[in-house]
Amino acid sequence: MDSRRCTVAAAKTAEKPPGASAGFPCPLKGKLQPMSDSGDCSKAFANPSNSTTEQLQKKKQPKKKRRSSSTEATEDKKTRGESASIQLFPPELLYYIISFLPVRDLVALGQTCRYFYEVCDSEGVWQRICRRLSPRLRDENSGGSRPWKRSAILNYTKGLYFQMFSGRRHFVSKTVAPLLSHGYRKFLPTKDHIFILDYNGTLFFLKNALVSSTMGHIQWRRACRYMVLCRSAKDFATDPRNDTVYRKYLYVLATREQPPSPALGRSEGSGPAPSSRLCDCVEVYLQSSGQRVFKMTFHFSMKFRQIVLVGQETERSLLLLTEEGKIYSLVVNETQLDQPRSYTVQLALRKVSKCLPHISVRHMHSNQSSAVYLTGEGTVYFEVHSPGVYRDLFGTLHAFDPLDQQMPLALSLPAKVLSCALGYNHLGLVDEFGRIFMQGNNRYGQLGTGDKIDRGEPAQVHYLKWPLDLWCGLNHTLVLSQSGDFSKDLMGCGCGAGGRLPGWPKGSASFVRLQIKVPPCARRICSTRECLYMLSSHDIEEAPAYRELPASKAAVAPGDSEALAARTCEEYLSQLHKCPTLEGRMAKMKEAVGSMPLMTFQKDFFWEALDMIQRAAELREAPPSS
């Protein structure tokens, strides 16, 4: 060990970058002042071997005058200039020290100055942090331009949260986090369990189980244990209905190594033995136990990237999207999957790819009786198989052909569509400018337009923009939004029965803020009949989804917007006059506040004020206790 001693003083502050935050203090303040290399401590302590004569001479010396404050300030500046800043540490030592900070503190330290921003943004630091968070993560599985930073943030922010609708205690809980998972990319709840797909293609099986509580009681907990279901998975799907009772099987699109066939080896004669090939396949698992009951393998020349389901159990259609943007389909009977026999299924090109061979489908969405296809150019094509659903979505049966249900129908929208959410009888679309359009049945106010009038064409929700995620559930709609301070809010509209809209049991015809705690890195939402799920994950490789609306498209006649707002207020006033009770008027007033284009904190203020007024009125009306 080196015998030198050090004293700690305040460190020099580096030059701040333009735009760097000044609100985060540096936790590593301090400068190190080294002693002499020989380890002599005479500068810090008196030498005990001094003679008595020297001590007497020191006593006879006259007392020094007290230094002024200006002199002390000058000497402090000299001392500060001679001291060594922590910024002068070798980079390897500084990387090693900083790598022990939590991810949140590391990000805050990087916002203090330009120097620490460059240090905290180094891949070496993020590599150490990633190894500490996920020691089993392999190097070759980290992708992107910043693989270690991306991996560390993915594993730091991953989480799956849920809130039950039934029961007396409504609060957000977190599921078990698999140690082997590399972030969370997609999840699906089934009747009994939850399935999660990570960025490495590993599909995890989160199981419900009976566990012992802290009080010693046995209680039933959701998603408290996990196991690896399969690897090299690309996508997975189950019954698209919101009721998880129908989700008996799980269909997994995966890549498997296929051994060479004996016929191929005999045809090549004495040549080299053929090597195995990677082929895409669909494996079917029982959701209750995770047991594989069926498998179908495709030709090695066909590569798929997405799978969705349409139809009933006896005639289940599997829609498969290729990497080139073509859609193929095959039909299976789920009631016969558990029988130990093999049969051949026919893979056919879907009609949307036959009729429109020039388009390339980017993403698919499906429900029990309909499917939506999003192309790379941002156009939307609809496929409806039921006359009742067709009437709810378009308001008429004019173009419905019961003999040709696969005929694609194009939706007319003013801009490129980026994402979509499909319910049983209503639809939500988000364009490139972050605008939300709703269409379909509006019996319970699930379109969020402020009324209960059905829409046969996409209608814009003017007071809500730039959603992080959109979900169309059972007669209700959920929107995950982000405020100006980067906090997340969950907005909802439609039917509130069964606790589907926490805090709004009677529902709302406009989007209102739900009373639920949203995780800071929430990314995806999903709602079933029993539970609300929120997936937390942050990927630094994702570019901003939306762009600013051009002035030419944003120009709206002031008179038209004012007239529309005035007409909406008049409708709410007339509805308030018709409400016979105070409780009904308060609920209608909260709905009116939710439909107004106000900031989130302004809406929270009005809602809280209305709750206070209602509670005070109820206390005055309560009969005096005897």
C-alpha positions as CSV (number, residue, x, y, z in Angstrom):
1,M,0.0,0.0,0.0
2,D,1.2,3.5,-0.7
3,S,1.9,5.5,2.4
4,R,0.8,8.8,1.0
5,R,-2.1,10.6,2.6
6,C,-4.7,12.7,0.9
7,T,-7.0,15.5,1.8
8,V,-10.4,16.1,0.2
9,A,-11.6,19.4,-1.1
10,A,-14.1,20.7,-3.6
11,A,-13.6,19.6,-7.2
12,K,-13.4,21.9,-10.1
13,T,-16.6,22.1,-12.2
14,A,-16.1,21.3,-15.9
15,E,-17.6,23.3,-18.7
16,K,-21.3,22.7,-19.1
17,P,-22.5,21.7,-22.5
18,P,-25.2,23.8,-24.1
19,G,-28.5,22.2,-23.0
20,A,-27.0,20.2,-20.1
21,S,-29.1,20.2,-17.0
22,A,-27.8,22.1,-14.1
23,G,-30.2,20.6,-11.6
24,F,-28.3,17.4,-10.9
25,P,-25.4,17.8,-8.5
26,C,-22.4,15.7,-9.1
27,P,-22.2,12.9,-6.4
28,L,-18.4,12.6,-6.9
29,K,-17.4,16.0,-5.6
30,G,-13.9,16.2,-4.2
31,K,-10.3,16.7,-5.1
32,L,-7.3,14.8,-4.0
33,Q,-4.2,16.6,-2.7
34,P,-1.2,14.1,-2.6
35,M,1.6,14.2,-0.1
36,S,5.3,13.7,-0.9
37,D,6.3,10.6,-2.7
38,S,8.6,9.5,0.1
39,G,5.6,9.1,2.4
40,D,6.9,11.9,4.7
41,C,4.1,13.2,6.9
42,S,6.0,16.3,8.3
43,K,3.7,18.6,6.4
44,A,0.7,17.3,8.2
45,F,2.0,16.5,11.7
46,A,4.8,18.0,13.8
47,N,8.0,15.8,14.1
48,P,8.1,14.4,17.7
49,S,12.0,14.4,17.6
50,N,12.4,18.2,17.7
51,S,14.6,19.5,20.4
52,T,13.4,21.5,23.4
53,T,15.4,24.5,22.2
54,E,13.5,24.7,19.0
55,Q,10.2,24.5,20.9
56,L,11.3,27.4,23.2
57,Q,12.3,29.5,20.1
58,K,8.8,28.9,18.7
59,K,7.2,30.1,21.9
60,K,9.3,33.3,21.9
61,Q,8.3,34.2,18.4
62,P,5.7,37.1,18.3
63,K,2.1,36.2,17.5
64,K,1.1,36.5,13.9
65,K,-1.6,38.9,12.9
66,R,-5.0,37.5,12.0
67,R,-5.4,37.1,8.2
68,S,-8.1,39.1,6.5
69,S,-10.9,37.4,4.5
70,S,-9.4,38.6,1.2
71,T,-6.1,36.9,2.1
72,E,-7.9,33.7,3.0
73,A,-9.8,33.8,-0.3
74,T,-6.5,34.2,-2.2
75,E,-4.9,31.3,-0.5
76,D,-8.0,29.1,-1.1
77,K,-7.8,29.8,-4.8
78,K,-4.1,28.8,-4.8
79,T,-4.9,25.6,-2.9
80,R,-7.8,24.9,-5.3
81,G,-5.5,25.4,-8.3
82,E,-2.8,23.1,-6.9
83,S,-5.3,20.3,-6.0
84,A,-6.1,17.5,-8.4
85,S,-9.7,17.2,-9.8
86,I,-11.4,13.9,-10.1
87,Q,-11.6,14.6,-13.8
88,L,-7.8,14.1,-13.9
89,F,-8.2,10.4,-12.9
90,P,-7.1,7.9,-15.5
91,P,-10.1,6.9,-17.7
92,E,-9.9,3.3,-16.7
93,L,-10.1,4.1,-13.0
94,L,-13.0,6.6,-13.5
95,Y,-14.9,4.1,-15.6
96,Y,-14.5,1.5,-12.9
97,I,-15.8,3.8,-10.2
98,I,-18.8,5.1,-12.1
99,S,-19.8,1.6,-13.2
100,F,-21.0,0.9,-9.6
101,L,-23.6,3.6,-9.7
102,P,-27.2,2.7,-10.3
103,V,-28.5,3.5,-13.8
104,R,-30.6,6.4,-12.7
105,D,-27.7,8.0,-10.9
106,L,-25.4,7.4,-13.9
107,V,-27.8,9.2,-16.2
108,A,-28.1,12.1,-13.7
109,L,-24.3,12.4,-13.5
110,G,-24.1,12.5,-17.2
111,Q,-26.3,15.6,-17.2
112,T,-24.0,17.7,-15.0
113,C,-21.3,18.7,-17.5
114,R,-19.9,17.8,-20.9
115,Y,-17.0,15.8,-19.5
116,F,-19.1,13.5,-17.4
117,Y,-21.6,13.2,-20.3
118,E,-18.8,11.8,-22.4
119,V,-17.6,9.5,-19.6
120,C,-21.1,8.2,-18.7
121,D,-21.9,7.7,-22.4
122,S,-18.9,5.4,-22.9
123,E,-19.6,1.8,-24.0
124,G,-17.0,0.6,-21.4
125,V,-19.1,1.9,-18.5
126,W,-22.3,0.4,-19.9
127,Q,-20.6,-2.9,-20.6
128,R,-19.7,-3.2,-16.9
129,I,-23.2,-2.2,-15.8
130,C,-24.7,-4.7,-18.3
131,R,-22.5,-7.4,-16.9
132,R,-23.7,-6.5,-13.4
133,L,-27.4,-6.4,-14.3
134,S,-27.4,-9.5,-16.6
135,P,-24.3,-11.6,-16.1
136,R,-25.6,-14.4,-18.4
137,L,-26.1,-12.1,-21.4
138,R,-24.0,-13.2,-24.3
139,D,-21.9,-10.7,-26.3
140,E,-23.2,-11.7,-29.7
141,N,-26.9,-11.1,-28.7
142,S,-26.4,-7.3,-28.2
143,G,-27.5,-5.4,-31.3
144,G,-27.7,-1.8,-32.5
145,S,-25.1,1.0,-32.7
146,R,-24.8,1.1,-28.9
147,P,-25.2,-2.6,-27.9
148,W,-24.0,-2.4,-24.3
149,K,-25.9,0.8,-23.4
150,R,-29.1,-0.6,-25.1
151,S,-28.8,-3.9,-23.3
152,A,-28.3,-2.3,-19.9
153,I,-31.2,0.1,-20.3
154,L,-33.5,-2.7,-21.6
155,N,-32.8,-4.9,-18.7
156,Y,-33.0,-2.0,-16.1
157,T,-36.4,-0.8,-17.3
158,K,-38.0,-4.2,-18.0
159,G,-41.1,-5.0,-16.0
160,L,-44.7,-6.3,-16.3
161,Y,-47.3,-4.7,-14.0
162,F,-50.9,-5.6,-13.6
163,Q,-54.0,-4.4,-11.6
164,M,-56.9,-6.7,-10.9
165,F,-60.4,-5.3,-11.5
166,S,-62.2,-7.5,-8.9
167,G,-61.6,-7.6,-5.2
168,R,-61.4,-5.0,-2.5
169,R,-57.8,-3.9,-2.9
170,H,-57.0,-2.3,-6.2
171,F,-53.3,-1.6,-6.6
172,V,-50.6,-2.1,-9.2
173,S,-48.5,-5.3,-8.7
174,K,-45.4,-6.5,-10.5
175,T,-44.8,-9.9,-11.9
176,V,-41.7,-12.0,-11.5
177,A,-38.8,-10.9,-13.7
178,P,-36.9,-13.8,-15.4
179,L,-33.2,-13.5,-14.9
180,L,-32.5,-14.9,-18.3
181,S,-34.6,-12.4,-20.2
182,H,-33.1,-9.7,-22.3
183,G,-35.7,-6.9,-22.1
184,Y,-39.4,-7.4,-22.8
185,R,-40.6,-7.1,-26.4
186,K,-44.2,-8.6,-26.3
187,F,-46.5,-10.2,-23.9
188,L,-49.9,-12.0,-23.9
189,P,-52.1,-13.0,-20.9
190,T,-54.0,-16.3,-21.2
191,K,-56.6,-17.9,-19.0
192,D,-54.2,-19.0,-16.3
193,H,-50.7,-17.6,-17.1
194,I,-48.7,-14.9,-18.9
195,F,-46.2,-15.4,-21.8
196,I,-43.4,-12.9,-22.5
197,L,-41.0,-12.7,-25.5
198,D,-37.7,-11.0,-25.0
199,Y,-35.3,-9.4,-27.5
200,N,-33.2,-12.6,-27.9
201,G,-36.2,-14.6,-29.1
202,T,-36.7,-16.5,-25.8
203,L,-40.3,-17.1,-24.8
204,F,-41.0,-17.2,-21.1
205,F,-43.9,-18.9,-19.3
206,L,-45.0,-16.9,-16.2
207,K,-47.1,-19.2,-14.0
208,N,-49.6,-18.5,-11.3
209,A,-49.0,-20.4,-8.1
210,L,-49.8,-20.8,-4.4
211,V,-47.1,-19.2,-2.3
212,S,-46.6,-18.4,1.4
213,S,-47.1,-14.8,2.4
214,T,-45.2,-12.8,5.0
215,M,-47.9,-13.5,7.6
216,G,-47.5,-17.3,7.1
217,H,-50.7,-17.7,5.1
218,I,-51.0,-19.5,1.7
219,Q,-52.2,-17.2,-1.0
220,W,-52.7,-17.3,-4.7
221,R,-50.4,-15.1,-6.7
222,R,-50.3,-14.2,-10.4
223,A,-47.1,-14.7,-12.5
224,C,-44.9,-15.4,-9.5
225,R,-42.9,-18.2,-11.1
226,Y,-41.4,-18.6,-14.5
227,M,-39.8,-21.1,-16.9
228,V,-38.4,-21.0,-20.5
229,L,-41.0,-22.3,-22.9
230,C,-39.0,-22.2,-26.1
231,R,-36.1,-20.3,-27.8
232,S,-35.6,-18.8,-31.3
233,A,-39.1,-17.5,-31.3
234,K,-40.1,-14.7,-33.7
235,D,-43.7,-14.1,-32.7
236,F,-46.7,-15.7,-30.9
237,A,-50.4,-15.4,-30.8
238,T,-53.5,-16.7,-29.2
239,D,-57.3,-16.3,-29.4
240,P,-57.8,-12.6,-30.2
241,R,-60.9,-12.2,-28.0
242,N,-60.6,-10.1,-24.8
243,D,-62.0,-12.9,-22.7
244,T,-59.1,-15.1,-21.7
245,V,-61.4,-18.1,-21.2
246,Y,-61.1,-18.8,-24.9
247,R,-57.3,-18.7,-24.9
248,K,-56.6,-22.4,-24.6
249,Y,-53.7,-22.8,-27.1
250,L,-50.6,-20.7,-27.8
251,Y,-49.3,-20.5,-31.4
252,V,-45.5,-19.8,-31.6
253,L,-43.8,-18.8,-34.8
254,A,-40.2,-20.0,-34.4
255,T,-37.0,-21.0,-36.3
256,R,-35.8,-24.6,-36.0
257,E,-32.9,-26.5,-37.5
258,Q,-34.3,-29.1,-39.9
259,P,-32.1,-32.2,-40.5
260,P,-31.5,-33.1,-44.2
261,S,-34.0,-35.6,-45.7
262,P,-32.6,-39.1,-46.7
263,A,-34.0,-38.7,-50.2
264,L,-31.9,-35.6,-50.7
265,G,-28.8,-37.4,-49.7
266,R,-29.5,-40.4,-52.0
267,S,-30.1,-38.1,-55.0
268,E,-26.7,-36.4,-54.5
269,G,-24.9,-39.8,-54.8
270,S,-21.4,-39.8,-53.4
271,G,-21.2,-36.1,-52.9
272,P,-20.8,-34.3,-49.6
273,A,-23.5,-34.9,-47.0
274,P,-26.1,-32.1,-47.1
275,S,-26.1,-29.8,-44.1
276,S,-29.1,-29.0,-41.9
277,R,-31.2,-26.0,-42.8
278,L,-33.1,-23.4,-40.7
279,C,-36.8,-23.6,-41.4
280,D,-39.7,-21.6,-39.9
281,C,-42.4,-23.5,-38.1
282,V,-45.5,-23.0,-36.0
283,E,-45.6,-24.8,-32.7
284,V,-48.8,-25.1,-30.7
285,Y,-48.7,-25.3,-26.9
286,L,-51.3,-25.8,-24.2
287,Q,-51.5,-22.6,-22.2
288,S,-52.3,-24.4,-19.0
289,S,-49.2,-26.6,-18.8
290,G,-46.9,-25.4,-21.6
291,Q,-46.9,-28.8,-23.3
292,R,-46.4,-28.8,-27.1
293,V,-49.3,-30.6,-28.8
294,F,-48.7,-29.8,-32.5
295,K,-46.1,-28.6,-34.9
296,M,-46.1,-27.6,-38.6
297,T,-42.9,-26.9,-40.5
298,F,-42.6,-24.8,-43.7
299,H,-40.2,-24.9,-46.6
300,F,-36.8,-23.3,-45.9
301,S,-37.4,-20.7,-48.6
302,M,-40.4,-19.2,-46.8
303,K,-39.5,-16.8,-44.0
304,F,-42.2,-15.3,-41.7
305,R,-42.1,-12.5,-39.1
306,Q,-45.6,-12.3,-37.7
307,I,-48.6,-14.5,-36.9
308,V,-52.2,-13.6,-35.9
309,L,-55.4,-15.7,-35.5
310,V,-58.9,-15.2,-36.9
311,G,-62.1,-17.2,-36.6
312,Q,-63.6,-19.7,-34.2
313,E,-62.0,-22.8,-32.6
314,T,-63.4,-25.3,-35.2
315,E,-62.2,-23.2,-38.1
316,R,-59.2,-21.2,-36.9
317,S,-57.3,-19.3,-39.6
318,L,-53.6,-18.6,-39.1
319,L,-52.4,-15.5,-40.9
320,L,-48.6,-15.5,-41.6
321,L,-46.8,-12.4,-42.7
322,T,-43.6,-13.0,-44.7
323,E,-40.5,-10.9,-44.7
324,E,-41.4,-9.6,-48.2
325,G,-44.7,-8.3,-46.9
326,K,-47.0,-11.1,-48.3
327,I,-49.7,-12.8,-46.3
328,Y,-50.4,-16.5,-46.3
329,S,-53.1,-18.4,-44.4
330,L,-53.9,-21.9,-43.3
331,V,-56.9,-23.4,-41.4
332,V,-56.7,-25.7,-38.4
333,N,-59.3,-27.3,-36.1
334,E,-58.3,-26.6,-32.5
335,T,-60.7,-29.3,-31.2
336,Q,-58.4,-32.0,-32.9
337,L,-55.0,-30.6,-32.0
338,D,-54.7,-32.8,-28.9
339,Q,-55.3,-36.0,-30.8
340,P,-52.1,-38.0,-31.5
341,R,-52.1,-37.9,-35.3
342,S,-50.5,-36.0,-38.2
343,Y,-52.0,-34.4,-41.2
344,T,-51.1,-32.0,-43.9
345,V,-52.4,-28.4,-43.9
346,Q,-52.6,-26.3,-47.0
347,L,-50.8,-22.9,-47.0
348,A,-52.4,-20.5,-49.4
349,L,-51.8,-16.9,-50.4
350,R,-54.3,-14.5,-48.9
351,K,-56.6,-12.5,-51.2
352,V,-55.2,-9.1,-50.1
353,S,-51.8,-10.2,-51.5
354,K,-53.4,-11.7,-54.6
355,C,-55.5,-8.7,-55.5
356,L,-52.8,-6.1,-54.5
357,P,-49.5,-7.8,-55.4
358,H,-47.7,-4.4,-55.5
359,I,-48.2,-3.6,-51.8
360,S,-46.0,-4.7,-48.9
361,V,-47.8,-5.3,-45.6
362,R,-45.9,-4.1,-42.6
363,H,-48.1,-5.2,-39.7
364,M,-51.3,-7.2,-39.1
365,H,-54.0,-6.9,-36.4
366,S,-56.9,-9.3,-35.9
367,N,-60.0,-10.0,-34.0
368,Q,-62.6,-12.8,-33.9
369,S,-64.3,-11.6,-37.1
370,S,-62.0,-9.1,-38.8
371,A,-58.4,-8.3,-39.7
372,V,-56.5,-5.0,-40.4
373,Y,-53.4,-4.8,-42.6
374,L,-51.0,-1.8,-42.4
375,T,-48.7,-1.3,-45.4
376,G,-45.3,0.2,-45.6
377,E,-46.8,3.4,-47.2
378,G,-49.2,3.9,-44.3
379,T,-52.4,2.7,-46.0
380,V,-54.9,0.6,-44.2
381,Y,-56.9,-2.4,-45.6
382,F,-59.8,-4.0,-43.8
383,E,-61.1,-7.6,-43.9
384,V,-64.5,-8.3,-42.2
385,H,-66.1,-11.7,-42.0
386,S,-69.3,-11.0,-40.1
387,P,-72.2,-8.8,-41.3
388,G,-72.9,-7.6,-37.8
389,V,-69.3,-6.4,-37.3
390,Y,-69.4,-4.8,-40.8
391,R,-72.5,-2.8,-39.9
392,D,-70.9,-1.7,-36.6
393,L,-67.7,-0.6,-38.3
394,F,-69.1,1.1,-41.4
395,G,-72.7,1.8,-40.6
396,T,-74.1,-0.1,-43.6
397,L,-74.0,-3.4,-45.4
398,H,-73.8,-1.8,-48.9
399,A,-70.4,-3.3,-49.9
400,F,-70.5,-6.5,-47.8
401,D,-70.3,-9.7,-49.8
402,P,-71.0,-12.8,-47.7
403,L,-69.5,-15.0,-50.5
404,D,-66.3,-13.1,-50.6
405,Q,-65.4,-12.1,-47.1
406,Q,-61.6,-11.9,-47.8
407,M,-62.0,-8.9,-50.2
408,P,-59.8,-6.1,-48.7
409,L,-61.4,-2.7,-48.1
410,A,-59.3,0.4,-48.1
411,L,-59.8,3.1,-45.4
412,S,-59.4,6.7,-46.5
413,L,-57.2,8.8,-44.1
414,P,-55.5,12.2,-44.6
415,A,-52.1,11.0,-43.6
416,K,-49.8,8.0,-43.2
417,V,-51.0,5.5,-40.5
418,L,-48.3,4.3,-38.1
419,S,-50.3,2.1,-35.6
420,C,-53.6,0.5,-35.1
421,A,-55.8,-1.0,-32.4
422,L,-58.7,-3.4,-33.3
423,G,-61.6,-4.2,-31.0
424,Y,-64.6,-6.4,-31.6
425,N,-66.7,-3.6,-33.2
426,H,-64.6,-0.5,-33.1
427,L,-61.2,0.6,-34.4
428,G,-58.5,3.1,-33.4
429,L,-55.8,4.5,-35.8
430,V,-52.8,6.8,-35.1
431,D,-51.2,8.7,-38.0
432,E,-47.7,10.1,-38.5
433,F,-48.6,13.4,-36.8
434,G,-49.8,11.7,-33.6
435,R,-53.5,12.3,-34.3
436,I,-56.0,9.7,-33.1
437,F,-58.9,8.5,-35.3
438,M,-61.7,6.3,-34.0
439,Q,-64.3,4.4,-36.0
440,G,-67.1,1.9,-35.3
441,N,-69.8,1.3,-32.7
442,N,-70.1,4.0,-30.1
443,R,-72.9,2.6,-27.9
444,Y,-70.9,3.0,-24.7
445,G,-68.8,6.0,-25.7
446,Q,-65.8,3.9,-26.5
447,L,-64.8,6.2,-29.4
448,G,-64.0,9.0,-27.0
449,T,-65.8,11.6,-29.2
450,G,-67.9,13.0,-26.3
451,D,-71.1,11.5,-27.5
452,K,-72.6,8.0,-28.2
453,I,-73.1,8.3,-32.0
454,D,-71.6,5.6,-34.2
455,R,-69.0,6.6,-36.7
456,G,-68.9,4.8,-40.1
457,E,-65.7,6.7,-41.0
458,P,-62.5,7.6,-39.1
459,A,-63.3,10.5,-36.7
460,Q,-60.5,12.5,-35.1
461,V,-60.2,12.9,-31.3
462,H,-59.0,16.5,-31.2
463,Y,-58.1,16.8,-27.5
464,L,-55.7,13.8,-27.4
465,K,-52.5,13.5,-29.4
466,W,-49.2,11.6,-29.5
467,P,-50.1,8.4,-27.7
468,L,-47.5,5.9,-26.7
469,D,-49.9,3.0,-27.1
470,L,-53.6,2.5,-28.0
471,W,-55.8,-0.4,-27.0
472,C,-59.3,-1.2,-28.0
473,G,-60.9,-3.5,-25.5
474,L,-64.3,-4.8,-24.6
475,N,-66.6,-1.7,-25.2
476,H,-63.8,0.6,-24.0
477,T,-60.6,2.2,-25.2
478,L,-57.3,2.9,-23.4
479,V,-54.6,5.4,-24.4
480,L,-51.1,5.5,-22.8
481,S,-49.9,9.1,-23.0
482,Q,-46.9,11.1,-21.9
483,S,-47.1,14.6,-20.2
484,G,-44.7,17.4,-20.7
485,D,-42.7,16.4,-17.6
486,F,-42.3,12.9,-19.2
487,S,-44.7,11.3,-16.6
488,K,-47.0,8.7,-18.0
489,D,-50.8,8.8,-17.8
490,L,-53.5,6.2,-18.7
491,M,-56.6,7.7,-20.4
492,G,-59.7,5.7,-21.0
493,C,-63.3,6.0,-22.3
494,G,-66.3,3.8,-22.8
495,C,-67.9,1.3,-20.5
496,G,-66.6,1.2,-17.0
497,A,-68.5,-1.8,-15.7
498,G,-66.4,-4.5,-14.0
499,G,-63.7,-1.9,-13.1
500,R,-62.5,-1.6,-16.7
501,L,-61.9,2.1,-16.1
502,P,-60.4,2.5,-12.6
503,G,-62.0,5.5,-10.9
504,W,-64.8,5.8,-13.4
505,P,-67.3,3.0,-12.7
506,K,-70.0,4.6,-14.7
507,G,-67.8,5.0,-17.8
508,S,-67.2,8.1,-19.9
509,A,-67.9,9.2,-23.5
510,S,-64.7,11.2,-23.5
511,F,-61.1,10.2,-22.6
512,V,-60.5,10.7,-18.9
513,R,-57.5,10.1,-16.7
514,L,-57.8,6.8,-14.9
515,Q,-56.9,6.4,-11.3
516,I,-54.0,4.1,-11.7
517,K,-50.2,4.4,-11.0
518,V,-48.4,4.1,-14.4
519,P,-44.7,2.9,-14.3
520,P,-42.3,5.6,-15.6
521,C,-41.1,3.5,-18.5
522,A,-44.5,2.0,-19.5
523,R,-44.6,1.2,-23.2
524,R,-47.5,-1.2,-23.9
525,I,-50.9,-1.7,-22.4
526,C,-53.4,-4.6,-22.5
527,S,-56.8,-5.1,-20.9
528,T,-58.7,-8.3,-20.4
529,R,-62.0,-9.0,-18.6
530,E,-60.2,-9.6,-15.3
531,C,-57.0,-7.5,-15.3
532,L,-55.2,-4.5,-16.7
533,Y,-51.5,-5.0,-17.8
534,M,-48.7,-2.5,-18.5
535,L,-45.4,-3.5,-20.1
536,S,-42.4,-1.4,-19.0
537,S,-39.4,-1.2,-21.4
538,H,-37.2,1.5,-23.0
539,D,-35.3,0.9,-26.2
540,I,-32.8,3.7,-27.1
541,E,-32.7,2.5,-30.7
542,E,-36.3,3.5,-31.4
543,A,-36.6,6.8,-33.2
544,P,-39.3,9.3,-32.4
545,A,-42.5,8.0,-34.0
546,Y,-44.3,11.2,-34.8
547,R,-43.4,14.4,-36.6
548,E,-44.8,17.9,-36.4
549,L,-47.9,18.7,-38.3
550,P,-47.3,21.1,-41.2
551,A,-48.8,24.6,-40.9
552,S,-50.8,24.0,-44.1
553,K,-52.5,20.9,-42.6
554,A,-52.9,22.4,-39.1
555,A,-54.6,25.5,-40.4
556,V,-58.2,25.4,-39.1
557,A,-60.7,28.2,-39.5
558,P,-60.9,29.9,-36.1
559,G,-64.6,30.4,-36.5
560,D,-65.2,26.6,-37.1
561,S,-63.2,25.6,-34.0
562,E,-64.8,28.1,-31.8
563,A,-68.3,27.1,-33.1
564,L,-67.5,23.5,-32.4
565,A,-66.3,24.2,-28.9
566,A,-69.3,26.4,-28.2
567,R,-71.7,23.7,-29.5
568,T,-70.0,21.1,-27.3
569,C,-70.4,23.3,-24.2
570,E,-74.0,23.9,-24.9
571,E,-74.6,20.1,-25.2
572,Y,-73.0,19.5,-21.9
573,L,-75.0,22.3,-20.3
574,S,-78.2,20.8,-21.6
575,Q,-77.2,17.4,-20.2
576,L,-76.4,19.0,-16.8
577,H,-79.9,20.5,-16.6
578,K,-81.4,17.0,-17.2
579,C,-79.4,15.4,-14.4
580,P,-81.7,15.2,-11.3
581,T,-79.0,14.4,-8.7
582,L,-75.8,16.1,-7.6
583,E,-73.9,12.9,-8.2
584,G,-75.0,12.8,-11.8
585,R,-74.1,16.5,-12.4
586,M,-70.7,16.0,-10.9
587,A,-70.0,13.0,-13.1
588,K,-71.2,14.9,-16.2
589,M,-69.0,17.9,-15.2
590,K,-65.9,15.6,-14.9
591,E,-66.7,14.2,-18.3
592,A,-66.9,17.7,-19.7
593,V,-63.5,18.6,-18.2
594,G,-62.0,15.5,-19.6
595,S,-63.2,16.4,-23.1
596,M,-61.7,19.9,-23.0
597,P,-58.2,20.5,-24.5
598,L,-56.6,21.2,-21.2
599,M,-53.2,20.3,-19.8
600,T,-53.0,17.2,-17.6
601,F,-52.4,19.2,-14.4
602,Q,-55.3,21.4,-15.2
603,K,-57.6,18.5,-15.6
604,D,-56.3,17.0,-12.4
605,F,-57.0,20.3,-10.6
606,F,-60.6,20.5,-11.8
607,W,-61.3,16.8,-11.1
608,E,-59.9,17.1,-7.5
609,A,-61.9,20.3,-6.9
610,L,-65.1,18.7,-8.1
611,D,-64.5,15.7,-5.8
612,M,-64.0,18.1,-2.8
613,I,-67.2,20.0,-3.6
614,Q,-69.1,16.7,-3.9
615,R,-67.7,15.4,-0.6
616,A,-68.6,18.7,1.2
617,A,-72.2,18.6,-0.2
618,E,-72.6,15.0,0.9
619,L,-71.5,15.9,4.4
620,R,-74.0,18.7,4.6
621,E,-76.8,16.5,3.4
622,A,-76.0,13.7,5.8
623,P,-78.4,13.4,8.8
624,P,-77.0,14.3,12.1
625,S,-76.0,11.4,14.3
626,S,-78.1,10.9,17.4
